[in-house]
Amino acid sequence: MKNWLLVPIVFISNFVLTVLAFSVSVGMWQSMMYGDVSGIFFSAFLHCLYLILPIACIIAIFSVYVFMMRHSENYGLSFLALVISFAIFFALIIPLVYSQGEKINQAFNSKEKVLIDDKHLETFIEQPAFVQAAGSIVRPFVYDIYGQYKISYTSYLIFSGSIFFLIFSLWVFTTITKWKIINFTLLPLLLILILYAYTYIRTDDFILVIDDYLPFEILRFWISPILFCLLGLVFSIYTSVLLLVRHAKKLPKKQKIKKQKIKVPKVKKPKPPKIKIPKPAKPKKGKKTKEEFDTFIPDTLGDFSEGDIDA
């Protein structure tokens, strides 16, 4: 089975598991705090369920990022499948659950809260410090997104859409180093940093600072979306440049063809062989005289006939 087809399954499964983990934990804690109230677990479960949906969606996106880090085949199709899966939950499922938020709130608030007299039990079931710290940075985030939906569906799309645009731009941190464990660790740290920064961005002090620097007036609603979009745009540009540089490095380098000088061997003209003419040997004096004498005087006179002599 192709890996990119598993992306929707990874997204949906992690989304559901995250929602259940948070909702069941809050329901159990509320039932321990106010155990005498009937139905408190179910009411607290539903109350947490619809509020935690944006956080569950972010965690589901990060889980797909981790899946894509391990299975890098068909990266483009995997990312497209992630965007489609997210769009369905973002534009349809989350608003559909939000539409029941008022009824869930009324049911939750109608439950009588029974105070616990046992101080030891109260200390035992008190939330740990890290849970309280996490709640202090998560609660404003999820309540503001739901608050924008209560204003209008368009406000919800603009406000939460800018946040998720920033979340998608964090994809670059999955490939920023060669060590996958470091890239994986960066994702939750960045999420915590964004949520913590948002707790300051939404304050009046920050709004006043922005108003002092801007030469024109701007509605408070637009400040957070503009900041999220600008930061996401910076990460997106950096991602594009990084991918282009890496692609350029993978291309085969053009080798410069050097014009080779063909050395024509110099043909040396063959030198005529030197013919050594042997010097005539000088005959010995006695031998020469004898040869000359032999030429003219025969050895025996008997060789001549009488006719020859008369002639």
C-alpha positions, 0 to 999 in steps of 0.5 A, a space after each residue: 500500500 502506498 504510504 501517502 494513502 495512509 496519511 488520512 488514517 494517521 491524521 484521523 486516528 491521532 486526532 481522535 486519540 488526542 481528543 479522547 485522552 484530554 476529554 477522559 482525563 478532564 472528565 475523571 478529574 471533575 468526577 473526583 472533584 465533584 463525585 456527588 453530582 450525577 453525570 458530571 463525568 459526561 458533562 466535563 467530557 463533552 465540555 473538554 471535547 469541543 474546546 480541545 479540538 484545535 489542539 487535537 488538530 495541531 497534534 494530528 498535523 505534527 503526527 503526520 509530519 513525523 510519519 512523513 519523516 519516516 516515509 519520505 516517498 511521494 512527499 508531494 502527494 502525502 502533503 496534499 492528502 494532509 491538507 485535504 484531511 485538515 480542510 475537512 476537519 477545519 471547515 466542517 467537523 470542528 464548526 459542526 461540534 462548535 454549533 453544539 457548544 452552547 448546549 454543552 456549556 449549559 449542561 455543564 454549568 447546570 451541575 451543582 458543584 459540591 465542595 470537598 471538606 476533606 483537605 487531604 483529598 483536595 490536596 490529592 486531587 489537585 492538579 499538578 503544577 505542570 498541568 496548571 501551567 499547561 492549562 494557563 497557556 492552552 485555555 486562552 487559545 482554545 477559548 478565543 477560537 471558539 469565541 470567534 466562531 460565536 461571532 461568525 463563521 467568517 471570523 472563525 475561518 480568518 482567525 484560526 486559519 492564520 494560526 493553522 497557516 503558521 502551523 503548516 509553515 513549521 514543516 521546515 523544522 522536520 528537515 532542518 537538520 539531518 538528525 530526525 530526533 532533533 527535528 521531532 523534538 523541535 515541533 512540540 517545543 515550537 507549539 509551546 512557544 507559540 501558545 505562550 507567545 499568544 498569551 501575551 499577544 492577546 493582552 491590552 499591553 501588546 495592543 497598545 504597543 502596536 498602536 503606538 508603532 503603527 501610523 494608522 489605526 487597525 482593528 484589534 481583531 486583525 492584529 493576531 491574524 496578521 502577525 501569524 500570517 507574517 510569521 508563517 510567510 517568513 517560514 514558508 519563504 525560508 522553506 522554499 529557499 532551503 528546498 531550492 538550494 538542496 535541489 541544486 546541490 543534487 543536480 549533477 555538476 556541469 564539468 567544463 570540457 577543456 579543449 585538449 591540445 592535440 600534440 602532433 608529433 614532429 616527424 623528424 626527417 630521416 637523416 641519410 645514413 652515413 656510408 663509410 667508404 673504406 679507405 683503400 688499404 695501402 699495399 706493402 711496397 714489396 707486394 706491389 712490385 711483385 704484382 706489377 711484375 707479375 702482370 707483365 712477365 709470365 711465370 713461364 715462357 712456355 706458355 707462349 707459342 712460337 707464333 706469339 713470339 714472332 708476332 
